[in-house]
């Protein structure tokens, strides 16, 4: 045989043709490109194989459980997303690209009132209009739905009341859009207008007609949808603080601002099954909700996820317009398409909650953080959406990355007559994080220390437990801080820049997949399932329900399968669009997809790999442990000449069984405490990030320009550095919008004044700073090849980094986001008055004199660095719980060694008097305790 | 987002355009002119004051000339911004309008005749119905103004064009043409209160061109625009200043985006004896923006001082 390539040792005749050509009949398979008779096999890429298994890739964080599955094929390589071609050539099919034969157009009739009872609806004129085919109202769909099973409070269309301007009242379907619009205007609705609520503070008060009624669980007769109390640690530690920060923060609501407006096509096929095309982040929840609302079993619905033109949390609820399309289509017997205007996108909203957040933070004489007191009142708008979870996240996601002496959180989410708030990139964590990070900056100034050193000396180590009981595994926080400090030349800039220029730091902490899925029944339902099938052509079809919303989940899944099977990524075909063929997946939210789906995909791929290697064992006679899987070829470790092509192994494996099929699943390990709310914020891993932002502030106009950002994010392992950097830069852009210009403005009449993308100010490319993405790889022990999330966490630090940089530039802290020029200008004018100066160029600039604590902190940070490295590499496997920094023994429950150390999920009577704004929700009793409705 | 149907007329000459306009007037038919369409079409998509007929100027030959002393109504803002034939102040102002995509379509005439804007008005039909309409687009209801309530006499929508103040400080004249012939006037006299009247264009009339004085190239100046983003956004306030090179006594100042019309501030400049700070204070006093754009009026009013100061910097 030519080139020493032995196809089938022992079985060949040994005959060699002198002209170098193959001997006929010996190799019946082998089309080019799949590793057949022309073995254009790439050599193993040792630079992408970990050193623990014989490659050159450094592993500062130690070995990983998936090291042996690495083949050097795609993991760690910056490759374009697998759907990039479809997108850049315009062939990707988004919601509104779906065109079915005989489709008709649906249009929604919306409420012109903030809050009203629907007295009657007369659809007769609309129905009489030529071209109108179907009309539906709330009566057609009385069943409630909602994304969370505990808070189902939505109807397809108003059943009794409308709850905000733009709420759905009825819908029509007609032969074209013009007719549908006209028909919509002919629907006559009689309303009885009710007193509406727009100020979230008013939501805490008892009213005659709460926006929803929760029966025996209703809090008084208020509009409180959810209230939370969480207290951990020793509250006495905050007495006599060495430094203290008290900040009352106000955040405007922001919208996701994705490119593609919602669009849906519904079609009941010839067998009476519903085919629903929708750009959904979470097709499975839409699937469930459709079954409930339409009263049909789930298996009679096929949810087809189109390409998603951006989601960011805004396409993760099941939506009423999806129900409307299905209802209209059922009535009309034709496919119905509904495409939103941008204004309608703002009316379904689900953006970040407008919030009032009050933060008190304390540091002791050692500059340890002795306590966080957080009170968050959040404005939920008209519906619950994800709000139950948001109410917890606003507090509990502040319990790391710092070690705390105590933690106290009260939160409340109220209904108001606005479009519903919901989940948005960085869900629930963003606003509190901003306040907390600015608080640390402020305390560091009081203590006379560098804010980065203050952070470095107070970090929880890898493999530790937060004060609320979250299990931290990998933790790259320290390295992230060190990298941005170095990259930004922090030490030469902080408090040294001239007036108008400033630099600031901010950190982030976020979940990588929620540990408790929203739908956890039946009890052991996996979070993610992936099926792989390989037929004789060698192509690998991967079925997953993970919704690629542009973040690259399809690529991530394709990459890990390609990596395990050592195949070019072009041979991996991911099928993820249809619920008919996809295994159930809980969707693209809470940054869970890469972590959970890729883990499931690795498991499924390993099963295929095993089958291939066993087939090779049969043929080659060498045990799989001694076989190497490389680019479309399997060979004996010690003599690469002995081997067979991938296709041959595949065909051998298929001899008796047909196509190779496997299924892999992922479920997070049991974790967390037992208190009420313990599950909120639990995740199998957490991401960490640190940003330094540099800004220029025009002191005459108050205009802030963010010029540079150094953005370090610990994503565990960058499966695809290109995608990770894209997420970091994109997060930066989105967070920058919230901190500088984006806001949903409700005018004096309560109407949303800027429901369009001209007046809703998303930063343009001109406002984008130079972002230097820095990827930190802490190698998560449970993540796929060590990976954690990179889609949401990187958004968090940009807000506080900018706010802190503005302080460094002009010596003013503004607790009211976004920092629009008018607010900054007003704050400057106020400061000038206080300082008695006429010219803003004479504003004093903050400077720092380090105190004795600075050296102490630097020393502590250096010691902790050694501690963290040992823990990261599992050289130190002692338990570490929050509290060790304060001298407590991690092996004895803290309650047993510290008097006053406690964990509480509701306030004690004596605490009621001192509750903050949101905490006041606890002054009311639930109906069941008042002898009210049972 | 569907426009209501309208009949589009596409004259090939100015005369033909005037003839169509005259015929429609005769027949009692309402119509709009359309040039680049970047202002009209978004308004039509939102069903704002739509008309059954639209006359397009885009097919007319010879109205897109660009030179130092004359610019045609159909000259595209992109071409003006890129041209080295026009006064630098005008190309600078044109380059600051909206985005590069919009400037490719948008025209000088359209920018000067821009409809006034207000966040109670520039909204979809459903939205406007939810506030029971407003004076500027009341759908026959006689609705009140939402900015200054309890009256439906005055419209205070804001003129947010960038180029007008620059033409004002360069002493430009506008040339209008219609069924009753051609006329011209200083651009300062073109604009007319209130936010619905906007300008002196008579039914059937459109702006043909803008001319500039022979000595315009001897003049220098600057335009300063306040906006949240360096693209897309209309000015929240804008100030233009110009003076004959080397002679500050000739200083002229004009502002835009503060009221329903752009204004040249000759009185304020004269009373201030050329002292820029005094001019700023005087304009601040004489200008009263209202709350109908993105940024609050108090801030915009204060910023006019900064903008004028910066526009006057040599």
Boltz contact constraints between the chains, C-beta under 6 A:
constraints:
  - contact:
      token1: [A, 112]
      token2: [B, 129]
      max_distance: 6.0
  - contact:
      token1: [A, 112]
      token2: [B, 130]
      max_distance: 6.0
  - contact:
      token1: [A, 165]
      token2: [B, 130]
      max_distance: 6.0
  - contact:
      token1: [A, 177]
      token2: [B, 2]
      max_distance: 6.0
  - contact:
      token1: [A, 341]
      token2: [B, 1]
      max_distance: 6.0
  - contact:
      token1: [A, 343]
      token2: [B, 124]
      max_distance: 6.0
  - contact:
      token1: [A, 700]
      token2: [B, 306]
      max_distance: 6.0
  - contact:
      token1: [A, 701]
      token2: [B, 306]
      max_distance: 6.0
  - contact:
      token1: [A, 741]
      token2: [B, 228]
      max_distance: 6.0
  - contact:
      token1: [A, 753]
      token2: [B, 119]
      max_distance: 6.0
  - contact:
      token1: [A, 761]
      token2: [B, 228]
      max_distance: 6.0
  - contact:
      token1: [A, 764]
      token2: [B, 229]
      max_distance: 6.0
  - contact:
      token1: [A, 764]
      token2: [B, 231]
      max_distance: 6.0
  - contact:
      token1: [A, 766]
      token2: [B, 230]
      max_distance: 6.0
  - contact:
      token1: [A, 766]
      token2: [B, 231]
      max_distance: 6.0
  - contact:
      token1: [A, 767]
      token2: [B, 229]
      max_distance: 6.0
  - contact:
      token1: [A, 822]
      token2: [B, 295]
      max_distance: 6.0
  - contact:
      token1: [A, 822]
      token2: [B, 296]
      max_distance: 6.0
  - contact:
      token1: [A, 822]
      token2: [B, 299]
      max_distance: 6.0
  - contact:
      token1: [A, 825]
      token2: [B, 299]
      max_distance: 6.0
